[in-house]
Amino acid sequence: MNVISEPELVLVVRSRVLKNLHIIQTHEGKYRIAVNLKNHEEMLELVTFRKTPREWASLDRLVRHMQRKYLGIPSAILNFYSGEATR
């Protein structure tokens, strides 16, 4: 799976190139974000500056983060998956 950084994802949301945003619950109970872009077939996983998957301990914290960082994401493009994130 290819990756996307936080600043890149903010630009993607602002430029309206985001096709789908997936919230993935891992087996450990943490949450990750993966996205599909309108001009890119492959899913991209959100990573930290150290290139490790960005994870949240709770869904509440993830939603708060999304509301602060990614203003303007329509709820129609959000998907939730339970199970191991692909990697």
C-alpha positions in Angstrom: 0.0 0.0 0.0 1.3 3.5 -0.8 1.3 6.2 1.8 0.2 9.8 2.2 1.4 12.3 4.8 -0.8 14.6 6.9 0.1 17.8 4.9 -0.6 16.0 1.6 -3.9 14.8 2.8 -4.9 18.3 3.9 -4.1 19.5 0.4 -6.1 16.6 -1.2 -9.2 17.5 0.9 -8.9 21.2 0.0 -8.5 20.5 -3.7 -11.5 18.2 -3.7 -9.5 15.2 -5.1 -10.6 12.9 -2.3 -12.8 10.0 -3.5 -13.1 8.0 -0.3 -11.8 8.2 3.2 -11.7 4.8 5.1 -11.5 4.5 8.8 -9.9 1.1 9.5 -10.0 -0.6 13.0 -7.0 -2.8 13.6 -7.1 -6.1 15.6 -5.5 -4.2 18.5 -8.5 -1.9 18.5 -6.8 1.2 17.2 -7.9 3.3 14.2 -6.2 4.2 11.0 -7.1 6.3 7.9 -6.7 5.3 4.3 -7.9 7.2 1.3 -8.7 6.8 -2.4 -8.1 9.7 -4.7 -10.1 10.5 -7.8 -7.0 10.4 -10.0 -5.2 7.4 -8.3 -6.5 3.8 -8.2 -4.5 2.5 -5.2 -5.5 3.1 -1.6 -3.1 5.4 0.3 -2.5 5.0 4.1 -2.0 8.0 6.3 1.5 7.9 7.9 3.5 10.0 10.3 6.6 12.0 9.5 8.6 8.8 10.4 6.6 6.8 7.8 4.8 4.7 10.4 1.0 4.3 10.2 -0.9 7.1 12.0 -3.1 5.5 14.6 -5.6 6.7 17.1 -6.5 4.9 20.3 -10.2 5.9 20.2 -12.7 6.7 17.5 -13.7 9.9 19.3 -10.1 11.2 19.1 -10.0 10.3 15.4 -13.2 12.2 14.7 -12.0 15.2 16.6 -8.8 15.2 14.6 -10.7 14.9 11.3 -13.0 17.8 12.3 -10.0 20.0 13.1 -7.7 19.1 10.1 -10.0 18.1 7.3 -12.8 20.6 7.1 -15.3 19.9 4.3 -15.2 16.1 4.0 -18.7 15.0 3.0 -20.0 12.1 5.1 -20.9 10.3 1.9 -17.3 9.5 1.3 -16.5 8.0 4.7 -16.2 4.2 5.2 -15.6 2.2 8.3 -13.8 -1.2 8.3 -13.2 -3.4 11.3 -10.2 -5.7 11.0 -6.5 -5.5 10.2 -5.5 -2.6 8.1 -3.7 -3.7 4.9 0.0 -3.5 5.3 
